[in-house]
Amino acid sequence: MSAAAPTCLEIAADVNSRKRSAREVADAALARAEKFQDQYRAFIKITPEIARRHAARVDERIKKGEKLPLAGVPFAVKDLFDLEGVATTYGAKVFADRIAKSDATVVKKLVDAGGVCLGKLNLHECAFGFTGENPTFGDARNPWDPARIAGGSSSGSAIAVALGICPLTLGSDTGGSIRQPSALCGVTGLKPTYGRVSRAGGLPLSWTMDHVGPITRTAADAALALKILAGPDPADETASRRLVPDYPAELSARIRGLRIGVMHRWFFEALDADVAAAVSQGLEKLFSLGARQVEVNLPLLEEALGAHRAIIFPEASAFHRPFLAERSADYADDIRPLLLAGLFMPAVDYLGALRARRIIRREWAKVFENIDVLLTPTTPVTATKFGQQTADLPGGAKPLVRAYLDLTLPFNLTGYPAISNPCGFSKSGLPIGMQLVGRPFSESTVLRVAHQYQQETEWHARFP
């Protein structure tokens, strides 16, 4: 790992042993954030005062003999999570003056574990898009080619990790918003099971499909972060009370005999040639570690997309309704029509989609009885240029919204855990990700497969 961008585990080890101070780490991270800000727009707001206050507190605790799992680790959060005293803008003009009165649960957990918050990260407005274009705070740009999108909506979260600004960021994922930008920026992005991580203190897009998770350089860091983030929360009734496993301790178990599901229809039938080659090679690497392939047929995928649409639009519009009534013109031109459309969706469609979700979950559970993980590409194409509307794929051009979301979105509907893992680069030097999907609350398995793969490859360790 580059000395300029150490992992969470490496930083925590150094700070706990007093090899470096949390203040030294924070100052270096803040300098790096400022260095790249104008070119890539990873942040909406950098918060040096808060970072140095957090760092001072960590250094005091270390001097008293405490050992902290995230000692001095710089992190930053998508700007839909509350950070006390700072505006939670949601990437939108409408919310630019909304000052948070307290930290979101996930922010508090990271700070209590020794983390140092650098600030608030850029996102597609209202988390309702996949490009990271933002007319209010500036377009988030891909760290491998600033003429291309970083993905979204957790755009800045992926950029900050890819550039080595910080080894840990928080994102949210309602249709692919952690996994897709992670794939396009060449980092590791984990969407845990629905309810595994509290959403309290985060602005919603879709109450029944929003997931909170970490973006990191490595699967090992993702496991560490999830151990800290997961668990019940009185402020979020959807936060699961299930026991939180020791995710880092479970990474080293071999994957020999592990059943990897592969479904060529839908997931592999229309891919860019470089993506197809990289994911196929990733699959072969897992076979060389002893995993075995199981051909599967996940039913009702088109129905899953329809149900997702029928849920996300009215749920998003319900939250934004009072703001639309007063400040409709302040929403971005690509967001306003989506929110207005949701106001006019019939209740019968929404209720039908909720019922369809129950049926889809039941049918998919049968498929996952025979596999441990499902492996797919995260996206069928690499990062596209700003303004591009379609992806050229085998079989013809496909609208980008379908190209970028069809492979990730179904697992938001069902709430299954999924991780995007770097698995290669295109001939033009753009990152490629492969997606590993597990049964509900099987994050240990998903993380273990990603970790074992990363132990044998170095795609995740490359920097722009």
Order of alpha helices (4+ residues) and beta strands (2+ residues): alpha-alpha-beta-alpha-beta-alpha-beta-beta-beta-alpha-beta-alpha-beta-beta-alpha-beta-alpha-alpha-beta-alpha-alpha-alpha-beta-beta-beta-alpha-alpha-beta-beta-alpha
